[in-house]
Amino acid sequence: MTPLEELTALRTAVALARLDDRVARLRVSGPDAWDLVDRALPSDLFLRDGQARPSVLLDAEGRVEADVLVIREGEDLWLWVEGPTGAEVRDRLTALRLPFEHATVEDRSSSTALLEVAGPFAWELMAAFDEPGIVGQPYLTLARLDEGVHCVRAGRSGEFTYDLFVTLDRAEEVERRLLALGEPYDLRRISPETLDRAALEAGFFSQAAEGRHRLTPAQLQLQARLSPEPPREAPETRVTGIVGPAGMAAGDPVTSGGEPLGTVLVAAPEAHGRGAIGLALLPTEAAHPGLEHLAVPSGLARTVTRPFVVQRSLSIKPQRDRYAARDTIPWAPGTWGQSDAPPSTTSSAPTT
């Protein structure tokens, strides 16, 4: 399938992505596991059993070098890390362990698989895969479905998302079953790159996109992933949404009145072919929506509020809707897939 066909499957039906090679998976156990992980991450770990929260790994200069999801299972902590390899994260945590601490860090990346089921009707497929009650699983929680099969409600596409964390001996069986059960819902395989584009549209952070530029959490507007601190001075630059012509590309200079202003960090085609959407690094005083008459090499641009689109999942009610009757479900104004929807400046919150 083309990238647009993959994105269409994700935004209108159900999609399946394999993330084994993208996300490292580590388990930290032992009586001092909590202290070790708390020291490694800049966020407070107030987690009950079965809860999860997003965080980041920072380098020595305080710049983001990894996207992290922390999941508590009993007294152990799982770390799903995008950026460095599992071995690199294991070595880093091991180096932080104090001589008197008892904590074991295991890289489980090679013994587990990670499958993501996402889309406005992902919940319907998961109800067939497990049981109807899974539809009510709260966001950022862990559920134990079966021997060797766990499910985390997370994701960054803005659609209903279920991440299946599976022991390697069960992975092929689980994937086969999902594909068979997904046929009535037009389930399609998609790439991690399609999820990156969906994250851009939906206003979620992507380590593989803007994260690779090694900016601070404040520049990336990820302060919510940090422990509360006394207010600091605003950064000199900050990432903001930008809409421009079809030729807009990452690395393009952004100018205002002929004067240099910033740089496009991430760009992708707008879904209906009417230009491009992206993220620009601009001076903080200019990093706000509604800045008109900006210029990139291929034409005019303007800053907007993300998300760029309204996700179809916002219109779906599992208690009422079914994929078989999808044509009868009303579309919210600005929803992805509506040909008359312009590149959005909506401030609606993403839904996962």
Long-range contacts (C-beta under 8 A, 24 or more apart in sequence): 1-188, 1-189, 1-190, 3-191, 3-193, 3-194, 3-197, 4-269, 4-271, 5-188, 6-188, 6-189, 6-190, 6-191, 6-194, 7-190, 7-194, 7-197, 7-198, 7-271, 8-337, 9-119, 9-186, 9-187, 9-188, 9-190, 10-118, 10-119, 10-157, 10-159, 10-190, 10-194, 10-195, 10-198, 11-119, 11-120, 11-159, 11-198, 11-311, 11-312, 11-336, 11-337, 12-119, 12-120, 12-312, 12-326, 12-336, 12-337, 13-119, 13-120, 13-121, 13-185, 13-186, 13-187, 13-188, 13-323, 14-117, 14-118, 14-119, 14-121, 14-122, 14-124, 14-125, 14-182, 14-185, 14-186, 14-187, 14-188, 14-323, 15-117, 15-118, 15-119, 15-122, 15-187, 15-188, 15-189, 15-190, 15-194, 16-115, 16-116, 16-117, 16-175, 16-178, 16-179, 16-182, 16-187, 16-188, 16-189, 16-190, 17-115, 17-116, 17-118, 17-189, 17-190, 17-191, 17-192, 17-194, 17-195, 18-113, 18-114, 18-115, 18-116, 18-175, 18-189, 19-114, 19-115, 19-116, 19-163, 19-192, 20-109, 20-112, 20-113, 20-114, 22-82, 22-192, 22-208, 23-80, 23-81, 23-82, 23-114, 24-79, 24-80, 24-81, 24-82, 24-84, 24-85, 24-86, 24-89, 24-107, 24-109, 25-78, 25-79, 25-80, 25-81, 25-86, 25-107, 25-108, 25-109, 25-112, 25-114, 25-165, 26-78, 26-79, 26-81, 26-86, 26-89, 26-90, 26-93, 26-105, 26-106, 26-107, 26-108, 26-109, 27-76, 27-77, 27-78, 27-79, 27-105, 27-106, 27-108, 28-76, 28-77, 28-78, 28-79, 28-93, 28-103, 28-104, 28-105, 28-106, 29-75, 29-76, 29-77, 29-103, 29-104, 29-106, 30-101, 30-102, 30-103, 30-104, 31-75, 31-102, 31-103, 32-97, 32-98, 32-101, 32-102, 32-103, 33-75, 33-76, 33-77, 33-103, 33-104, 34-75, 34-77, 35-101, 35-103, 36-93, 36-96, 36-97, 36-101, 36-103, 36-105, 37-70, 37-77, 37-79, 37-93, 39-96, 40-92, 40-93, 40-96, 41-68, 41-70, 42-217, 42-225, 42-226, 42-227, 43-70, 43-225, 43-226, 43-227, 44-227, 44-228, 45-70, 45-77, 47-71, 47-72, 47-77, 48-72, 49-73, 49-74, 50-141, 50-142, 50-143, 51-140, 51-141, 51-142, 52-140, 52-141, 52-142, 52-152, 52-154, 53-140, 54-140, 54-225, 55-225, 56-217, 56-222, 56-225, 57-81, 57-83, 57-84, 57-89, 57-92, 58-217, 59-214, 62-216, 62-217, 63-214, 63-215, 63-216, 64-207, 64-211, 64-214, 64-215, 64-216, 64-217, 64-220, 64-222, 65-214, 66-207, 66-211, 67-205, 67-206, 67-207, 67-211, 69-152, 69-154, 71-142, 71-152, 72-142, 73-142, 73-150, 78-165, 80-114, 82-207, 82-208, 82-211, 83-207, 83-211, 85-109, 86-110, 110-168, 111-167, 111-168, 112-165, 112-166, 112-167, 112-168, 112-171, 113-165, 113-166, 113-167, 113-168, 113-170, 113-171, 113-174, 113-175, 114-163, 114-164, 114-165, 114-166, 115-163, 115-164, 115-166, 115-171, 115-174, 115-175, 115-178, 116-155, 116-161, 116-162, 116-163, 116-164, 116-195, 117-161, 117-162, 117-163, 117-164, 117-178, 118-155, 118-157, 118-159, 118-160, 118-161, 118-162, 118-195, 118-198, 119-159, 119-160, 119-185, 119-313, 120-159, 120-160, 120-311, 120-312, 120-313, 120-315, 120-316, 121-160, 121-185, 121-316, 121-323, 121-326, 122-159, 122-160, 122-161, 122-162, 123-160, 123-162, 123-316, 123-318, 124-185, 124-318, 124-322, 124-323, 125-178, 125-181, 125-182, 125-185, 125-187, 126-151, 126-162, 128-181, 129-177, 129-178, 129-181, 134-162, 135-318, 137-162, 139-352, 146-170, 149-174, 153-352, 154-352, 155-352, 156-195, 156-198, 156-199, 156-202, 156-204, 156-205, 156-206, 156-352, 157-195, 157-198, 157-199, 157-202, 157-204, 157-311, 157-352, 158-198, 158-201, 158-202, 158-203, 158-204, 158-307, 158-309, 158-311, 158-313, 158-350, 158-351, 158-352, 159-198, 159-202, 159-311, 159-312, 159-313, 159-351, 159-352, 160-313, 160-316, 160-351, 160-352, 161-352, 184-323, 184-324, 185-323, 186-323, 197-268, 200-266, 200-268, 200-277, 200-278, 200-279, 200-308, 201-268, 201-271, 201-277, 201-307, 201-308, 201-309, 201-336, 202-306, 202-307, 202-308, 202-309, 202-311, 202-350, 203-241, 203-306, 203-307, 203-308, 203-350, 204-350, 206-266, 209-265, 209-266, 209-279, 210-239, 210-265, 210-266, 210-279, 213-265, 213-281, 215-239, 215-281, 219-281, 234-284, 235-284, 236-283, 236-284, 237-262, 237-281, 237-282, 237-283, 237-284, 237-287, 238-281, 238-282, 238-283, 238-284, 238-287, 239-265, 239-279, 239-280, 239-281, 239-287, 240-279, 240-280, 240-282, 240-287, 240-288, 240-289, 240-303, 241-277, 241-278, 241-279, 241-280, 241-289, 241-303, 241-304, 241-305, 241-306, 241-308, 242-277, 242-278, 242-279, 242-280, 242-294, 242-301, 242-302, 242-303, 242-304, 243-270, 243-275, 243-276, 243-277, 243-278, 243-301, 243-302, 243-303, 243-304, 243-308, 243-343, 244-275, 244-276, 244-278, 244-294, 244-296, 244-298, 244-299, 244-300, 244-301, 244-302, 245-275, 245-276, 245-296, 245-298, 245-299, 245-300, 245-301, 246-270, 246-273, 246-274, 246-275, 246-276, 246-298, 247-276, 247-296, 247-297, 247-298, 247-299, 248-275, 248-276, 248-278, 248-296, 248-298, 248-299, 248-301, 249-276, 249-298, 250-278, 252-296, 252-297, 252-298, 253-296, 253-297, 254-280, 254-282, 254-294, 254-295, 254-296, 254-301, 255-294, 255-295, 255-296, 256-286, 256-291, 256-293, 256-294, 256-295, 257-293, 261-286, 261-294, 262-286, 264-296, 270-308, 270-343, 271-309, 271-336, 271-337, 272-339, 272-341, 274-342, 274-343, 275-343, 277-308, 277-343, 289-345, 304-343, 304-344, 304-345, 305-345, 305-346, 305-347, 307-344, 307-346, 307-348, 307-350, 308-343, 308-344, 309-334, 309-335, 309-336, 309-341, 309-344, 310-334, 310-335, 310-336, 310-341, 310-344, 310-346, 310-348, 311-335, 311-336, 311-350, 311-351, 312-336, 312-337, 313-351, 313-352, 314-348, 314-351
